[in-house]
Amino acid sequence: MKDLIRTHAGLLFAGVATFVMMGAGQALFGPALPVYIRAFTLSEFEAGLFVALLWVGCFLGVGFMFFKGALIGPRHTLAVMAGGTGLMAASPNWWVTLAGGVIFGMGYGMATAVFNPRVMRAFGAKGPSMLSLLNATFGVGAIAAPLVFVRLGSDPAWAFGIVALVLAAIWLGAGAAGRVSAAPSGEVKAFRPHWAILGFGLVAIGMEASLAGLGPTALIQAGVAEETASRLLSAFFVVFLLARVVLVFVAHLIQPFVLYTLAVVSAAVCAVGAVVLSPAIFFVAMGASAGVFFPGFYVTASGKMGEDLRVPPTIVAAGLVGAICTPLLLAPLSVQMGERGFFILAAGILIAVSLAALLSLRRMRV
């Protein structure tokens, strides 16, 4: 293993550093949103659009990789993300800021398709473990970014500017990462999408994106101070990261759809707790559930849909549709439902999905 790490140190450095900054960039969208609402006098729909367009960009990036992935390496993804965060740092007007979010999202989607297969291939039998490590480092950036944002005086220009500069620095050192190619393409065979699991994933990833993107605004609406809301988002990602780390050791012992079901049920309980007890405490607790949504969904969907080359993009695309649409729906509706409207809506959605998942446990075994 040590020999493998030495051989592929460039890839590992670039991958870990990139995923840390992906987490940082995404986590800044939540605390930056209230600042943009004031600065640009945004409507509720425009506010939700900021979060949704990140995932539109990610969707476009994944789609681009589906068709042109063989031509794209680590440095391309880093350049795209740096360009997007640079535009958000400049923020001369709202439309440029939105464009920056879309471009950052494109680089984000491309990076997931570039680094994951390279790490899997480079580390052979240890590939899955290294892949778990790579994706867990996303949480490091997501934890740190809201805290740094507060220390910078809640200034999106400084925060996104620093992310852009760090991404540019990673680009300088990422040349060696491009020497490891992704797994070669095989014959593309017909496949049949499993609509039920794709639907479950759509809702879960939509809720994950809404919690991360709209959570701070929802907490502020519920009476939490703005700086405290940013710190609570950081705590949310601490719990998110801990759940992902624990999952590395227990995921192989539990049916993946059982993991998914436990995640949505626990999230529903926390959402109810946020409505009737403490939004702050139960929002942070939902980080553990959110950390399990994607692994439980992805492994189940892979088992149900097989190994056709089009299966992974289809799974990711289903989650991205949820991530795009859910914040757009929840942002305006939650404002109309009072102080804890976001958590009321989240509780209703998660309770419905929990019941559906419990009824589907036997059919979803893989």
SULVENZI-V757825 format. One record per pair of residues at least 6 apart in sequence whose C-alpha atoms are under 6 Angstrom apart, sorted by the first residue. I is the first residue (numbers start at 1). J is the second residue. D is the distance in whole Angstrom. If there is no record, write none. Layout:
BEGIN
I:J:D
I:J:D
END
This chain:
BEGIN
10:176:5
10:177:5
11:177:4
14:174:5
16:134:6
19:138:5
20:137:6
20:138:5
20:140:6
20:141:4
21:141:6
23:138:5
23:139:6
23:141:5
23:142:4
24:141:4
24:142:5
24:145:5
27:142:5
29:213:6
30:213:4
30:214:6
30:216:6
31:230:6
32:156:6
44:331:6
44:332:5
45:332:6
48:327:6
48:328:5
48:331:5
51:213:6
52:324:4
52:327:6
53:102:5
54:101:5
54:102:5
54:105:5
55:323:6
55:324:5
56:324:6
57:102:4
57:105:4
57:106:4
58:105:4
58:106:4
58:108:6
58:109:4
60:106:6
61:106:4
61:109:5
61:110:5
62:109:5
62:110:6
73:178:6
74:178:6
75:171:6
77:107:5
77:110:6
77:111:5
78:171:6
80:107:5
81:104:4
81:107:5
82:164:5
82:167:6
84:100:4
84:103:5
84:104:4
85:160:5
85:164:5
86:161:6
86:164:5
87:100:5
88:97:5
88:100:5
89:157:4
89:160:5
89:161:5
91:97:5
117:182:5
118:181:6
118:182:5
120:127:4
139:241:5
142:237:6
143:234:4
143:237:5
143:238:6
146:230:5
146:234:6
149:159:6
188:309:6
197:301:6
198:318:6
201:297:6
201:319:6
202:318:5
202:319:4
202:322:4
203:322:6
205:319:5
205:322:6
205:323:6
206:322:4
206:323:4
206:326:5
208:290:6
209:323:5
210:327:5
216:229:5
221:339:5
222:339:5
222:340:6
236:284:4
236:287:5
239:287:5
239:288:5
240:287:4
240:288:5
240:291:5
243:288:5
243:291:6
244:291:6
256:296:5
256:300:6
257:296:6
257:300:6
259:296:5
260:293:6
260:296:5
261:357:6
263:289:5
263:292:6
264:354:6
265:354:5
267:286:5
267:289:6
268:347:5
268:350:5
268:351:5
270:282:5
271:343:6
271:347:5
272:347:6
274:282:5
275:343:6
303:366:6
334:341:4
334:342:5
END
